[in-house]
């Protein structure tokens, strides 16, 4: 009896150790090996570029079949040794990144699933058949820049409906998002997608979509007029840098110099501006800072959102203070984690007559003119 309980206890303890080990080794970002530098890599079938922009290397493995037409900000590897090695490291070798992902323990599991608007945390999220995205999927890093998101999909990955989006919040990094697809992946028109797509078969991307990450396929890849940007995944961890013009970077309209007059006391100025060019203007993070925080502290500036990319920055004057400060408006794209800034000069303390003052001045001038005319008549 004692021996049986001892064995049973050891069994329970061993099972607990296995559970702890599974939790410890789950959601680990795999090495991409030679595929690290690639934005787009197809396997045993052609790669059609369309008029797309690809930031990173582009290549085919097993077949010389790049159908050109796009812009490659990297090196083209059309069925060369590096592309072959990259295909092994990413997709086909027993120790490939794809096989690593497929072998990781599931944090949760479901069958065929369609996700609309949802927020998901780190983990190994498993779908035994297909996964469809129809709205905005937000990946919440929980303020951990090393948080890893893995989606294991048995058959197909599809975004349906124009404008489907995957966003990142609270420190989540595009480099740490992986989509391991058992057959094919399809991104619909104007999709905004994040992470590394590793597909056993094909990847197809419809027009005007933006993939912040990589498209790595065992077979064919078809692009139309899209952007695939692997530069946000140059290294695990990522970071915030300047936006690259022409790659969906937000553009801020020029803001002229502004003045808050002495009168009325405690006045303010409302500065309207528009953000354009970004893929997701309604999710952009906008902030304002002052070079003189005594004259204009952060608490004296409020940004309100209008429709789409419209914003209004309201700045309140400091009673009894006067001077000049430079206001910097910063727009951060929460997907690519890049920033665009603009500056303008704000002056506080320049006396500008209010409407009643102007009225008094005009009235005084009119009275003076009337008196002058009356005197002329009297003289004549």
HELIX and SHEET records of a PDB file:
HELIX    1   1 UNK A    2  UNK A   25  1                                  24    
HELIX    2   2 UNK A   33  UNK A   37  5                                   5    
HELIX    3   3 UNK A   81  UNK A   87  1                                   7    
HELIX    4   4 UNK A   88  UNK A   92  3                                   5    
HELIX    5   5 UNK A   97  UNK A  102  1                                   6    
HELIX    6   6 UNK A  174  UNK A  176  5                                   3    
HELIX    7   7 UNK A  230  UNK A  233  5                                   4    
HELIX    8   8 UNK A  281  UNK A  283  5                                   3    
HELIX    9   9 UNK A  298  UNK A  300  5                                   3    
HELIX   10  10 UNK A  355  UNK A  379  1                                  25    
SHEET    1   A 7 UNK A  71  UNK A  73  0                                        
SHEET    2   A 7 UNK A  53  UNK A  55  1                                        
SHEET    3   A 7 UNK A 227  UNK A 229  1                                        
SHEET    4   A 7 UNK A 210  UNK A 217  1                                        
SHEET    5   A 7 UNK A  38  UNK A  42  1                                        
SHEET    6   A 7 UNK A  57  UNK A  60  1                                        
SHEET    7   A 7 UNK A  76  UNK A  78  1                                        
SHEET    1   B 8 UNK A  66  UNK A  67  0                                        
SHEET    2   B 8 UNK A  47  UNK A  48  1                                        
SHEET    3   B 8 UNK A 221  UNK A 222  1                                        
SHEET    4   B 8 UNK A 203  UNK A 205  1                                        
SHEET    5   B 8 UNK A 185  UNK A 187  1                                        
SHEET    6   B 8 UNK A 157  UNK A 159  1                                        
SHEET    7   B 8 UNK A 131  UNK A 133  1                                        
SHEET    8   B 8 UNK A 113  UNK A 115  1                                        
SHEET    1   C 9 UNK A  71  UNK A  73  0                                        
SHEET    2   C 9 UNK A  53  UNK A  55  1                                        
SHEET    3   C 9 UNK A 227  UNK A 229  1                                        
SHEET    4   C 9 UNK A 210  UNK A 217  1                                        
SHEET    5   C 9 UNK A 192  UNK A 199  1                                        
SHEET    6   C 9 UNK A 177  UNK A 181  1                                        
SHEET    7   C 9 UNK A 149  UNK A 153  1                                        
SHEET    8   C 9 UNK A 123  UNK A 127  1                                        
SHEET    9   C 9 UNK A 108  UNK A 110  1                                        
SHEET    1   D 3 UNK A 118  UNK A 121  0                                        
SHEET    2   D 3 UNK A 136  UNK A 140  1                                        
SHEET    3   D 3 UNK A 165  UNK A 169  1                                        
SHEET    1   E 3 UNK A 241  UNK A 242  0                                        
SHEET    2   E 3 UNK A 338  UNK A 348  1                                        
SHEET    3   E 3 UNK A 258  UNK A 260  1                                        
SHEET    1   F 4 UNK A 241  UNK A 242  0                                        
SHEET    2   F 4 UNK A 338  UNK A 348  1                                        
SHEET    3   F 4 UNK A 323  UNK A 332 -1                                        
SHEET    4   F 4 UNK A 285  UNK A 290 -1                                        
SHEET    1   G 4 UNK A 251  UNK A 252  0                                        
SHEET    2   G 4 UNK A 268  UNK A 276 -1                                        
SHEET    3   G 4 UNK A 310  UNK A 316 -1                                        
SHEET    4   G 4 UNK A 301  UNK A 305 -1                                        
END                                                                             
